[in-house]
């Protein structure tokens, strides 16, 4: 069985692998699973600002991944984004998973984490988040060290575990009987 992942970034790939390797649905076939990480474009704006735009972004990446890997059983996309609710901005992750024939696709959002106002002001000026956070936190190469969630939560939360929780929720509907009533 092939599982395609629309990223080559280690925390994202590891999150999918960890979830699949510990998921009861896949236990009988773990030795048959091949992971195929690949970086692909979304085909839409690089800075979606709404849930709808982000979901379209996710679907676009999976569609483009499918064009390059057409024989996977499942396709995963994981990405962070920001969203405004009232006058606050939040960081969150979206996972989108689709099956091999596109007959099922499921989204899951991680819990939101409020973005500090001064940081969001700079993001709205199109600054990249990871260099900005490296500058402000004095943590070198923050992108590869669990990233901003780690810093904002005082090292209580990390990217990979957040991705894992979202991946679990996105894979469950393929097997859970309540989604097939």
N, C-alpha and C positions, 0 to 999 in steps of 0.2 A: 504494500500500500504506500502510495506517495502522498506526502503532505507538503503543499507549497506554501511558502511564507514570503510575503511581499516586503522583505527587508533582509539585509545582511548584517544588521546590527546585533551584536552578541546578546544584550539583555532581551531583545524581542525574540530572537531565535531560541534562546534558552528557556524563555517563558513558555513558548509553545511546546518545546520538547518536554519540559518538566510536567506540564499539564497532561500531555498525551501519555507520557511514561507512567504517570500515577493515576490515570483515569481507568475506572473499572471496565469501561466499554472497549478499551484497547488492550487490556492485559493479555488476552489470549493470542494476540498477533503482534506483540511488541517487536519480536525479532524480524518481522517482515516490513517494518515501517522504514521508509526512506524520507528524510527531510530535505527539501529543496528550497533553500533561501535564495532570493533573487531581488535585486533592487529594480523597481519599475516606476514609471511615471503614473500620475493619477489621471491626466487628461483634463483636469479642471484647475481652477485657481490654486496657487501655492499657499494662500492664506485665507482659508475659509473662516468666516466669523460667526456662523450660525450652526445649530445642530444639523439643519437640513443640508447646508453646504458641506459640512464635515462628513455626513453620511454619504453624500454623492461622491465626495473625494475618496472615501473608503471603497465604495462600489466600483469607482473608476480604476483604482489600483488593482482590485481583484480581477476585473475584466481584462486589464492589460497583462496581468500575471497569467491568466488563463490563455491568452494568445501565445505566450512563450512556453508555458507548461500546460499542455492540454489534457494530460492523463492523470492528474492528481485526484485523490478521493476527496480532499478538503483543501480549501484555500483560506489563508489567514492574512489579515491586515491589522496592524496595530499602530496607532499614532496618538500623540498628545495634541491637544489644542486648547484654545481659550474661548470662553463664552461670557457674554455680559448678561447678568441677571440684576435687574434694577440698576443701581449705580455701581455695582461691584463686578469685578472680573474674576473668573475662576479658571484654573488649570484642570484638565481632565484628560483621560485616555479613552479612546474608542477602539473596540475590537469588532471586526466584522469577519464572519466565517461563512463560507458558502460551500455547498457540496459539489460533487463532480459534474452534475448535469444542470446546475443553477436552479434546481427546483426548490431549494431551500437556502435562505440566507438569514443569518441572525446577527444582531448588533448587541453590544453590551457596553455600558459606560461605567467607568470607575467613579468612586466618590470624587466630588469636586474639592479642590483646595483653593482657597482665596489667594489671589495674587496681590502682593503688596502694591499700593498705589504708585509709588515712585518707580517701581519696576514696570508696571503696566504702561505708565506714561512713556517710557523709553521703547517698549515693544510697539506701541502705536506709532512710533516714528520709524518703524521697520528695522529696529536693531534685532540681531539674532539673540535668542534667549541664552544659549549656553555660554557664549563669550561674555555676555553681560553678567551672568551669574558668577562666572569665574572671576571677573573683575571685582565684583562686590563682595564675594565670599573669601577671596584670597586662596581658594582651592584651585590649584592648577589642573588643567584638563578635566574640568568638572563633567564634561560630556561623557567621559568613560568611567566616572566614579559614582554612578547612580544618579547623577544629575540633580536638577533643581528641587525635586520633591524631597530628596534626601536632606538638602540644606534647609528648606523651609520647614521641615518637620523636626529639625534638630536631630537628624540621623535616626529617626524612628521608622520612616517609610522609605522604601526604595523603589525604583522603577520596575525592576524585574518582578518583584512580588506583586506590585499593582497590576502589571500585565498578566500575571498568572491568574489572579482573581477574575479579571475580565475574560480571559480565555476560557476558564472553567464555565462561566455563565454563558458564553457564546457557543460552546460545544454541546452543552446539556440539551438544548431543544432538539438536536438531531436524534436523540435517543429517548428522551423523557416522554412517556406515554401521554402526558397532558397536552403536549403540542400536536398530538395526532388524533385527538378526539373528533 
